Amino acid sequence: MSAATVANKMSVIIPVIIAILFYHNRFNAVKGIGIGMALVAVWLTSLTPSAATASGKSKGNRGLFLFLLPVIVFLGSGVADAVVNYAQERLVHKEETSLFVAAFFAVAGTIGVTWVTIRLLVFRESIAWRNVLGGILLGIPNYFSIYFMIKALNTHIFESAVIYPVNNMGIVLLSAMGGYFLLKEKLSPWNLAGIGLSILSIALIAFS
C-alpha cells in the first residue's frame, strides 16, 4: 500500500515540471533538488522483498512486475494531474468547475461500464456486489477531491507547483500511517527511507 501510494503521489513532479515550464511558476535550486529527490524516493519505495530476492523465470517476472507497477502508477497519475491542471489553466472557467468534473467522471464511468459489460457477456464473468459498493464509496471522495483541487487552483492564492505537493504530502503521510497501523504492513528500511525522502522532497518543492 505504501509503495503504491507514494509512487502515485510522488507523480506530483510531473504537473510541477509542466507548471514551471508552461505556466511560468517560479523555479529555483531548492525546488530542483526536491524534484530529483522525488525520483529517488519512488525507486526506494518500489523495492520489495519479492523483487529483491526472486530467482528463476517465474519469480523473476513477478519481481519485475512488482518493480514496474509503481512506475506505471507514477507516470499515469502524473499525466492525469497534468491534464487536470491544463484544463483548469486554459479550458475551464470557474463557474464551469462542477460541469467539468461531472463530465470527467461520466466519461470514466462510461468506459468502466462498457468494459464490465464486455467481461460479463463475452468472458462470462460474474459481479461481486461488494466491489460495486466499494467503487461507489471510493468514487464519492474521489469526485470531491478533484472538485476541491480545481477550486483551490482557481483561487490563485498559491501556484499549482505549491498546491499539488502540499496536498500530496498529507496523503503520503496518512496512507503510510494507515498501512502500518491498520493493515500491519511490514516496511523494509529502504521503504522507510523512501517514505521519509518523499516527505522531505515534497516539503522542498512546496516551500522553496
PEQUI-V462648 format. One record per residue. SS is DSSP state (hx for helix, st for strand, lp for the rest). Layout:
# PEQUI-V462648
[[SS] [SS]]
This chain:
# PEQUI-V462648
[[lp] [hx] [hx] [hx] [hx] [hx] [hx] [hx] [hx] [lp] [lp] [hx] [hx] [hx] [hx] [hx] [hx] [hx] [hx] [hx] [hx] [hx] [lp] [lp] [lp] [lp] [lp] [lp] [hx] [hx] [hx] [hx] [hx] [hx] [hx] [hx] [hx] [hx] [hx] [hx] [hx] [hx] [hx] [hx] [hx] [hx] [lp] [lp] [hx] [hx] [hx] [hx] [hx] [lp] [lp] [hx] [hx] [hx] [hx] [hx] [hx] [hx] [hx] [hx] [hx] [hx] [hx] [hx] [hx] [hx] [hx] [hx] [hx] [hx] [hx] [hx] [hx] [hx] [hx] [hx] [hx] [hx] [hx] [hx] [hx] [hx] [hx] [hx] [hx] [hx] [hx] [lp] [lp] [hx] [hx] [hx] [hx] [hx] [hx] [hx] [hx] [hx] [hx] [hx] [hx] [hx] [hx] [hx] [hx] [hx] [hx] [hx] [hx] [hx] [hx] [hx] [hx] [hx] [hx] [hx] [hx] [lp] [lp] [lp] [lp] [lp] [lp] [lp] [hx] [hx] [hx] [hx] [hx] [hx] [hx] [hx] [hx] [hx] [hx] [hx] [hx] [hx] [hx] [hx] [hx] [hx] [hx] [hx] [hx] [hx] [hx] [hx] [hx] [hx] [hx] [lp] [lp] [lp] [lp] [hx] [hx] [hx] [hx] [hx] [hx] [hx] [hx] [hx] [hx] [hx] [hx] [hx] [hx] [hx] [hx] [hx] [hx] [hx] [hx] [hx] [hx] [lp] [lp] [lp] [lp] [lp] [lp] [lp] [hx] [hx] [hx] [hx] [hx] [hx] [hx] [hx] [hx] [hx] [hx] [hx] [hx] [hx] [hx] [hx] [hx] [hx] [hx] [lp]]
